[in-house]
Amino acid sequence: MRPQSIFLATALTVATASSAFAVQTAAPAAPKTDIVVEEVAKGLKNPWGMQFLGDGRFLVTERGGTMRVVGKDGTLSEPVGGLPHVVQGGQAGLLDVLLASDFATSGLIYFSYSEPRGGFRNGTSVVRAKLTLTDTGGAISDGTVIFRQEPAFSGRHHFGSRLAWAKDGTLFITTGERSSERDSAQDLGTHLGKVIRINADGTVPKDNPFVGRDDVRPEIWSYGHRNMQGAFVHPETGQLWTTEHGAQGGDELNTPMAGKNYGWPVITWGVDYDDSPIGEGTSKEGMEQPVYYWKPSIATSGLALYTGDLFKGWKGNILAGGLAAGVVERLVLENGQVTAAEPLLADRGDRVRDVRQGPDGAIYVLTDESNGKLLRLSPKP
């Protein structure tokens, strides 16, 4: 059975946090879309993130620590040279990748990975580097770490790691709370379980919400998150949207706002893996509710906003990948709320890791497998 999706519509405002709640309504099914699924490439080893290079080729990261250029015909390049050593295993590895806005002239890329920090410790880090492309792949040079999640811990879980450009040219980085350190999502002295906002050179924007406070990491944009692996910035409103993994249930779609607390692990719509409750319930004064949540979990991954014309009637819809559910779920938005949902690819059984809209208006999907695929989705003629 496909996991049920739930959206939140705040119908009541009450005086005390103990009695505050949000009405829950199952999102009705959106009209079914007939799609064509094409296999652009296969043979990728647990691909994680992708970008469109502007010449018909793709840049794809593989969690094991390699990056490849995928040709128009689906051929895979040799691994891109010059990458740093990456901690591997579990959820650790080479993760997201993002092109600079002036990539065509500068060649600059940004990528996130699980960086070894010594003594079996590791953490999410982001590198800015120059990518020089060749006919057989390419190599990076002049790599500089512009962000290091602190503190570092041993372990192989909850690295977060989506990257997204804000409209003002600053960079959003999503992080996880490393699973074993989940209480740190509420600790403003750490980068764990936070949305991070930095300048493209790694410096801190002067208008970040906690700048000037000695007890807070100044890179923090929002906090109280679990493990965010989906993110996009709305091209018109500039609003950041994210998805994050719940435990058993409670995957969330959020619009993280500056300085706001999104509750984990104090409030959640999920339960722990032994079925025990987590925290204090589903709401608390001073903590934000998700726009939408899934229960049971679909294991949310890549996230995209559809702005193209190829799929008629989809403009403004959100596309959320699901690892466990093996779907791309299309969410219909009206006035900032989810009003309908449609699962795509549910018959394939693929673990969906990343979802992007291509320059041609088609949807491109990475499947997280040892023989991972790059798929192209288009409407059936």
Secondary structure, DSSP 8 states (H G I E B T S, - for coil): ----EEEEE-----SSGGG---EEEE--B-----EEEEEEEEEESSEEEEEE-SSS-EEEEETTTEEEEE-TTS-B----B-------BTTBSEEEEEE-TTHHHH-EEEEEEEEEEETTEEEEEEEEEEEEEETTEEEEEEEEEEEE-SS-BS-S------EEE-TTS-EEEE-B-TTTTGGGGG-TTS-TTEEEEE-TTS---TTSTTTT-TTS-TTEEEE--SBEEEEEE-TTT--EEEEE--SBS-EEEE---TT-B--TTTB-SSB-TTS---TTBS--TT----SEEESS---EEEEEE---SSSTT-TT-EEEEETTTTEEEEEEEETTEEEEEEEESTTT---EEEEEE-TTS-EEEEE-STTEEEEEEEE--
